[in-house]
Amino acid sequence: MKTRTLLILGVLAVSASAATGEVRLKIEGGRHVIYNDGPAKLRASEDWLAARMQKASGFDELIESSAREFSVDPKLVKSVMLVESGFNPAAISRKGARGLMQLMPETAAEHGVAMSNIHDPRQNIAAGTRHLSRLLAYYGGDLVKSLAAYNAGEGAVDRYGGVPPYDETQLYVRKTLAAYNGKSTLGGGFGKPSSETFRGLPSSEGKPVRWIRDERTNRVILTTKKSRPARLG
C-alpha cells in the first residue's frame, strides 16, 4: 500500500509539474495539497496563451455567469484565471493565494468567501470576478493598472503610478494581455531595469476602457471606442 501510494504521488507530482512547470504536491496534516509558486502560466509563450484561450475550460459557464453579474468581459476573467492558476482549482501559491482566481484569504473574505470555501470554483470565480470589476471601476477602466493591481495590489500601483517595478507583476500584465488580446499590446516598460517603472500605455493606446452591452447578444463588451457597436442582423 505504501509503495502504491508513493507511486501515485510521484505520478501526480510529475503530471502537475509537466502541466505548469511550477506546481508541486505536498502532504499537510494527512491531506494532499497542490502548490504553485506564483502565477501558473508566466512561463508560457504568448502564442500558447492565445491558443489556449480558444479552447473550452471546465469553468466557462461559471465564468460567463459571474462576468454577467459583475459586468466584466468573460474573456478577461478567463484570461486572468488561465495565467493565475492554469484552471487548477486546488492551486495555492507560496504567498497563500488560492484557487482558480488565486485569491488571498483576506480578499476572499472581503468578497464574502469563507476560508473553508475558498477553493470552491463557483465562489472563487465569483469573488475574483467581483474583485476584478472593482479594480476596473477604481482605475476608470484602465486595464493595465487593474491587472497590475490584481497581482500586486492597489497600493503598489498607486505608489508607482502604474505597473510597479516588480518582475513578476510586469510579466503577469504582459502575459494576461497576451491571453486576452491574442498578443501583448503593452508598449514600453518591459526589458527595462527593475529600478525603472512602466507608468502606463502611450497616449495613442492609453484610452480608457468602457463597458457596453451588445444589443443583440446582451453580452458585456469592453471597448475603447466612443461609438456603440453596430447592431448585427
N, C-alpha and C positions, 0 to 999 in steps of 0.2 A: 504493500500500500504506500509506504513511504517513497519507494523508488518511483512508483507510478505518479505520485503527487509531484515529485521533483521534476519528472519528465514533462508533465502537463504545464507546470510553472515555467519550465525552460522554453517550451513551445510558445506559450503566451508572451513571454518576455521577448523572444526573438521576433514574433509576429508584430508586436507593438512597436518594437524598435525599427523594424523594416517599414512600418507604416508611416512613422513620423520622424524617425532618427533621433527623437528626444524623449520618448516615452519609456518609463521604467515601472516595473511591478515590485511592490513591497508588501510585506505582511506586517500589519499593525493590529495588535490585540486580537490575533487569530483571524483577521479579515484581510482579504487581498485588496490592496489599494493601488490604483494606477496613477502614476505621477507623470506630468510632462513639465520639463524645465523651462517653461516660457511659452509664448505663442507657438502653436504646434507646427505651423507651416511657413515660418520665416525663411527656412532654407529652400523652399520650393521655388522653382522658376516662375516668372510672371506668366509665361505661356501655359505652364501646368495649372496654375491657379485659375486662369481664364477658362481653360478646357474643363476643369473640374466643376466650375460653376454651371456649365451647360448640362451637367448630369443631375439626375434627381438624387436627393438625400432622403433618409428616412424621416426627416423632420420638416419637410416642405409644407405640409398642411398646418402644422403648428406655427411655422414662420409666417405664413400668409395670414393666419388668424390674428397673431399678435401685431403684425405690421399694420393690418387694417385697423385694429383697435387703437393703436398709438400713432397712426398717421406717419409711418415710416416706410420707405420703399422696401418691399420684401427682399429684393436683390441685395440691398445694402446690409440687411440683417444677416442674410445667408453668407455674404462676404466676410463679415465680422466673425461669424461662427466658424467658417472654414479656416481662417487664419488663427483664430484663438484656440480652437480645440480639435480641428480636423474632424468635426462631427463626432467627437468622443464624449458622451455624457458623463463618463466616470473620471475625466481628466482633472488633475489637481496640480497646480503649478507650485514651484518651490516657495513662492511668496504667499501661497494659500488661496489663490483664485480657483474657483471650482466650476465644473460642469461645462455645458456646451458653449455658453457665452462667457465663461471664465469670470464669474462674479466673485469679488471679495465678500467675505461674510457680512461686513458692515454695509456694503452696497446692497446686497440681497435683502438684509433686514430693513434698509431704508425703503425698499420697494415691496415690503410685506412678505418676504420669503424667509421662513424659519430655517435654521441651520439643518434641521432634520430633513428638510425638503429641497435643499439647495441643488441636489443632483437630479431632481425630478424634471424631465425635459420640458413639460408644459410650463411649470412655474419658473424655471431657469430662463427659458426663452422669453416669456412674458416680462420678467424683471429686466433682463438685458435689453430688450427692445424699448421698454419704458425708459430705461436709463439713457439709451442712445437718443431717444426722442427728446428727453430733457436737455441733453447736451446740444443737440441741434438747435433747440429753441434758445438756449443760453448764448450760443455763439451766432445767432442770427442766420442759421442755415449754412455757416461756414463748415464744409465737410472736412477739410483738413484739420482744423482746430478741434472739431468734435471727435474725430478719430484719435488724434493725439491725446485728448483728454480721456478718452475711453481707456487708453493704455497707461498713461502716466498721471492722470488726474488733472482737474481744472487748475489746481494751484500751480503746477509746473507750467502749464500752457499760459496762464495769466502772467506768471512771473517773467517768462521769456517773450511774451507777445506773439507766440506761435509755437511751432513744433520745437520742443526743448532739445538741447544738445545731448540727447541720450541715444546711443547707437541703436538700442532695441526699439525705441519709440520711432525714430526716423525710419528704420527698416519696416516696422509694423505699418506705419502710414502708407509707405510706398507699396507694400505687398497687398494691403487691403484695397487700395485704389486700383491696383492691377487686377485683382479679383473682380472688383465692381465694374470697372470701365473696360476691361479687356487688356488694358495696359496702364502703366502708371502715368498720370498726367501731371505729376508734381514736378514743377520746374525749379531747378536750383536747390542748394542746401545739402544734397546728398553727395558724399565724397569729400565734403569739407572736413577740416579738423573738428574734433568733438567740442573744442572751445568756441567754435562759431555756431551760430544759431540760425536755422531757417525760419523766417518770420512771416511766411505766407506766400501765396501764389503771385506771380507777376500780375500787374494790373489787368492785362488782357485776359487772364484766366481766373482772376480772383473775384468773379462775380458772385454775389450771394445766391445761395440755393433757395428756391421757393417750393413749397408743396402745392400741388394742384391735383384735382381728381378728374381722371378721364371720364368724359360724359357717357361714353359707350360701355366701357368695361367697369366703371366705378372704382378703378384701382388708383391708389395714390401714386403720383409721379413726382420725382424731384427734378427740377429744371432750373437753368439759369436764364431762360428766355422770358421776356416780358409778356409775349403774346400767348394766348391759350392754344393748345394743340388743336389742329383741325379735327372736327368730328368725322369719324370714318363711317362709311356705309350710308 
